[in-house]
């Protein structure tokens, strides 16, 4: 539902995207328990929809509690030059999900079937739970072929990991670990670090991520950089939607889990034959904070890392700047990577072979927050450290 206080121009923008997306999806896919905003005949320019600024929202998991927050995220993406379609996905709710299974399937299957134009961007709405229910009902091969032809960038993390893994397993198409519409773009005060990384790394065909945290050993490895949320990976182990990667670099992150639960999920991946076939394991931020093992407080994440590295005979690196945290680095999953030690005891990961956005066709710098203290002469405050806690902890598995 659109806010009554929204300006006329903003209301027209949001309604325009709904018309462009087509109201027929809801009729074809069942109904949700919330009312979708009214569609008008006003449309955004059709000429833009075949270019590099067509963005389609997909809501595979949880719903958004605040319609005004969804409005804000949509407005920011529109201001950045995107033609945003399938906006009704932001306002749906069925039980705990962002729409019925059929509605959420259609978010992606309509692209796979050619019912709607293949967008340049497929933007995840938020995490939570629900993506696994959709996996058998999407034509991943066709979806991947259309995305590859268009050079589509798919963004997500948390529960959206299930979508990203299925896409990689079935079609070999990479995606991006990065901000989602409700989780980041719709924040009242989004992270400058996160949005700057989104702008820079989405348009850079040769990005590099540097980690300054001192590691216990030096590691050099080349391979496919893949993975995502640990809970989702372990849940997909043994299924046809788990990528079969030999000699890769496995990235993992999670939130709110005690050390023994993290080890249990890692042991699941080890017993399924996943860990032992990797050249290295890279851990993001697990946001441990005050989380302690209830039986033995000395049994920490570091204890888990040492055990798993020894059992799987694979080096484990830590400190990669991504997870359920405020400051996230946007980077590709399913792309080739070179991992090298750095002179300060940390490491660097250089990525290649992934799609990018055309900066010339967009106004991405409008996404960056303006300095909050500019008028007072204090200037903008530096970004909080990469372990800052996200206010979207509902994305935890």
N, C-alpha and C positions, 0 to 999 in steps of 0.2 A: 504494500500500500504506500503510495507516495505521500509525503508530508504536505499538509495544506500550506505551510509556510514557504514551500519551495518557490523560487521565482518562476515567472512564466516561461522564460527561455530554458531554464533547467528542466521544467516539466515537459516541454516540447522535446528536448533532447532524449529524455528517458523513454517517453512514449514512442518516439520515432524508432528507437532500437527495438522495442517490442513489436512494432508493426513489421520491421524488417525481418525479425526472427520468424514471424508467422504464428498466429494463434492456433493453427491447426494441430500443433504438436500435442497440446493438452487434450484435445478431443480424441486424438489417435492413441494416446498412451494412458488413459485413465485420468482420474482427478485426484487432487490433493485436498487437504483440509483447510488450506488458506486460499484467499481470493487473490488472483493475479491482477496487477494493475490494468486498468482499462486501456485497450488499444485504440489509437486514433488513426486516421488516414494520412496523417503527416509522416513523411519518410525522410530519411537522410539520403544524400545523393547516391544514386545507384552506381555511378562511375567509380566510387571509392571501393566498392565491395569486391572488385577483382584485383585490387592492388595489395600492397604490403601493410595495409592498416586495418584489415578485417579481423576482428577478434570475436571469438565465440566463447561464451561462458559455459562450463560444464560443472554441475553440482552432483558429484558422485557419492557424497557422504552425508555429513551433518547439515542441518539447516542453519540459517542465520537468525539469531534472536531479535535483531534490531533492523527494521526495514529502513530507517533513516540512515543507519550505518551503511547498508547496502547501497542506498542512493548516493552516499558520499563517495564510495569506491567507484561506482559507475561514472559519476561526474568527473572524477580525477582521470580515469582512463579516456573518457571522451575528450577532455581538455588536452590530453597528450597526443591527440590526433587519431585515436582508434575509432573505428566504426564498430560499436559493440552490439552484438546480436545475441539472441536467446536470453535476454535479460530476465525473463520470467523465472528462470531457474533460481535467481537470487531471492525470490519471494515465496517459493513453494515450501510447503511442509506437509509431510505425511508421517505420522508417528514421530520417530526420532530422526527421520531422514529429510533431505531436501527434495521431497517429492516421492511419488510411488516408484517402485522398481522400473516400471515401464517408462515413466517420464525420465528417470535418470539414465536409463539405457539409451533413450532417444537422443540425449545430449550428444552422444558420441556416434551412435549407430546411424543417425541421419547424415552425418558426414561420411561415414564408411559406405553408405548406400548411394551417395550422390544426391540425396533428397535436398540437401542444402549445399551451398558453395563451400569448398574447402577453405577454411580461414588461414591466415598467416599465423595466428596465435590461438591456441586452445588454453584458456585460463581456468585453472581449478578455482572453485569457489571457497572451499575450506576443507579441513579434515574432519576427524571424528570417527565414524564407522559407517560402513555400508557399501564400499566399493567392491568388495569381494563378491557380493551378491550379483553383480552385473557381469562378471567376467565371461561366463559361458554364453552370453547373449549378444556379444559384440563381434562383428567380423573384423578381427584384428589385422588380417592380411590386407584386406581392402583399405581399411583405415590407414595402415602404414604406407601402402602404395600411394594413396592420395596425399598424405602428409609429406612423403619423400618428394613427390613431384612438385608440390607447392613450396617446400622448404619450411614446413610448419614447426613452430616452437610450442611445445606443451609444457606448462609450468605447474608445479605442485610439490607437495611433500606430505609427511604424516600418512594418513590413510590413503591419499592419492598415490602412494607408492605402489599399491596394487595395480592401478591403471598403468603406471610407468613400467612395471615389471612385465605385465602381460603384453604391452606394446613391444617391448624389447625382445621378449621370448618368441613371440609369434611373427614379428615382422623385421626385427633388427633395427628399428628406428629409435634414435635417442630422444630424450626429453631433457627438461631442465629442473633441477632442484632449485626452487626459487619462490618468491612471494606469490600469494594467492589473493584473490579479490577481497574477500571478507577479512582474512587473517592479517593482511598488511596494508593493502591499498585503501581499505575502508577505515583504518584507525584514525581517530581524531587527531593524533599527533604521530604520524608514521616515522619510522626510523630513517634518518638521513643516510646512514650507512647502508641499510638494506636497499633503499631506492636508488642510491648512487651506484651500488653494485649491479642492480638490475639494469640500469641504463648503460653502464660501461660494458658489462660482460655479455649482454644480449646483442650488442652491436659489434663486438670484437671477435673476429674469426680466429684469433690466436691468443686466448687469455691465459694468464698464469695466476695461481693462488699460492701465496707464500705463508708459511706457518712458522712463527718464531719460537714456539715452545720447544725447549730442548728435549730431544728424544734419547732413549736408552741405547740406540744403535743407529748406524747409518744404513740407509736402504736405497738402492737404485732399482727401479722396475719400470718396464714398459708394458702396457696392456690396456684392455678395455676397462674404463673407470665406471663402475655400476653399483647399484644397491639402493639404499634409502632407509626407511624406518625398520628397525630390527624386529619389532613385533610382527609387522606385516610380512617380512621376509621369512621368518620362522614359520608363520602360519601357512605360507604358500609352498614350503618345502615338500617335494615329492609330487607337486601338482604340475600340469602342463603349462602353467603360467609363471613358473620359476625359470628364469633364463639359465641355459646350460653353458656356462662360461668357464673355459679353461685358460689359465695363465692371465687372469684378470686382476684388477685392483678393486677390492670390495670396500665400499663406503657404508658405514652404519651409524645411525643415531637413534636415540629414544629419549623418553622423559618419564620421570616418576616411578622408576622401577628400582627395587632393591638389588644389590649386587648379585645375590644368588639367582634372582629371576633373569637378570641379564646373562649370567653364565648358562642357565638352563636353555635359553634361546640360542645362544652361541653353540652349545653342545648339540642342540637339535640340528643346526646347520652343519656342524662337523660330522655327525653321524649320518646325515643325508649325503655326505661326500662333497659338500659345497666348499668349505673352508680350505681343505687340503689341496684343492686345485687352483688356489689363488696365489699370486706372487707376493701380495701384501694385503693387509687389512688396515683401513684408515678409519679411525673413529672421530665422529663429530662431537658436539657437546651433548652429554647425557643429562645435563642439568641436575646433578646429584644433590647439590646444596646440602641440606641437613638430612638427606636420606641415609639411613644406617641399617645394617643387617640387624634384625631384632634378636638374633641369637648370639652374634659375635660382631660387635662394632668395629673390630680390627679387620674384619673381612670386607675389603673395599673394592672399588672398581679396579684399582691397580692389581689387587690379588687375582681378580678375574682375568685381567689382561695377561698376566704372567702364566696363569694356568692354561688358557686357551692357546697362547702362542707356543707353549711347550708341547701341548697335545697335538695341535694341528701342524706344528713345525712351519709356521708362517709368521713373519715379522708383523707386529702390530704398532702402528703409529697413532698418535693422539693429537688433539688440538685443532682439527680442521674446523673452520669457522662456519658451522651450520648446525641447526637443530631446532628445537622448540624454544628459541631464544629471540630476542628483539632484533639483534644485528646479524643478518644472514647474508652470506655470500652466494650470489647466483652462479651456478656452474652446471655443465652438462653431465647427464648420466647416460651411459651407453656410448660415449665417445672415446676415442683413443687418447691416452694420457702418458706422459713421461714423468715419473716421480724421481726426484733427485735430492740428495742431502744438500743443505746450505751451509755456508761457512760459520754461521752463528749457532750451529747445533740443531737447527730446525730442518725444514724440508720445503721443497717447492713442487707443485704439480702443474705441468703445462698441458693444455688441452688442444685438440685439433679434430677436424672432421665433424662439424656440427653446424646446423643452420643458424643464421643470424637475422636480426631485424635491420631494415634500412633506416638509418638515422635521418636521412634526407626527407623521407616521406612522413615523418612523425615529429611531434614536439615533445620529446621525452623529458627535456629539462623542466617542463612544467610540473612533473611529478615530484621534484625535489622541494622539500619544505623551505619556506623563507626563513631567514634568521629571526629567531624569536626575540632577540634583544637588540636588534639593529637600531631601533629608535632611541634606546637608552645609551647607546655608545659602547655597549659591552660586547657587541658582536655575537655570532652564533656560538653556542657551546659545543665543545667537541663531542663526538658520538660516545655514548657509553660503551664500555668494553664489550667484547663479543660474547661474554657470558651473561649479559643482561637478560633478565627474565622476560619472556613474552607475555603479553596479557591475553593471549589466545591459548591458554593451557588446556582448553577444551579439546584441542586437537590431539591430546594424548590418547594413546590407544587403550 
